[in-house]
Amino acid sequence: MLFVVTWKNRSGASAQENDASAARVLEVFAKWTPPSDLTFHQFLGRLDGTGGFAVVETFNPDALADAPAKFGTYLDFEIVPVNVITETTRLLAEGVTFRKSV
């Protein structure tokens, strides 16, 4: 199953505390290895430096919980299940056909 994972830096502290947090998350990230049952199709950083996106594939929900468990004190995560657009449009078309038949 495919998922889009987004994360944004937690902020709201003083500039000095935010700076220390940014340095720490980079230190932790340098030591992190994603679970072997996650396939990263894309791993992207925001150009404004506030977070990033990943398109990952897995059948193990525990693997998706790994990054939030390890980085959750520094980053806010959102994990959304997604599908390729051809499947999404097929399902939407089936929905339209169903509604017309009722």
C-alpha positions, 0 to 999 in steps of 0.5 A, spaced: 500 500 500 502 507 498 502 512 503 504 520 503 508 522 509 509 529 510 512 532 516 513 539 518 518 542 523 515 543 530 516 550 532 514 556 537 519 556 541 525 561 542 529 562 535 535 559 540 531 553 542 528 552 534 535 552 532 538 547 537 532 542 535 534 543 528 541 541 529 538 535 533 534 532 528 539 532 523 544 529 528 538 523 529 536 523 522 544 521 520 543 515 524 536 513 522 535 507 518 528 506 515 525 499 516 527 494 511 519 493 509 518 500 507 520 502 500 521 509 499 519 511 492 520 519 493 523 522 499 523 530 498 525 536 502 521 542 502 525 548 499 523 553 505 526 548 510 520 547 514 519 539 512 518 534 507 514 529 503 515 521 502 512 517 498 512 510 501 510 503 500 509 498 505 504 492 508 506 493 515 503 499 519 508 498 524 513 500 519 510 507 518 510 508 525 517 508 526 519 515 524 514 518 528 516 514 534 523 517 533 522 524 530 516 526 533 519 530 538 522 534 533 517 534 527 509 533 526 507 528 521 501 526 517 501 519 514 495 519 508 494 512 504 494 514 497 493 510 490 495 511 483 491 516 479 488 511 474 485 507 480 482 513 484 479 515 477 476 508 476 473 508 483 470 514 482 467 512 476 464 506 479 461 511 484 458 515 479 455 509 475 452 506 482 449 513 484 446 513 477 443 506 478 439 508 484 
